[in-house]
């Protein structure tokens, strides 16, 4: 896809925009001590994961660790 805006527009025509906040992406980077690719961050701005073609694609869920 040549343009991220084109991809976003195609997605928005089919689905509601349900992105991940910049703050949550920063938190992921801090927790994992990694730098997420810029295109991943852009796509995460409008797609937060879910089922695509029966396959669970990346999704984000923050919760407190289970205390056993």
Helices and strands as residue ranges (DSSP letters): H 4-14, H 22-32, H 38-44, E 50-52, E 55-57
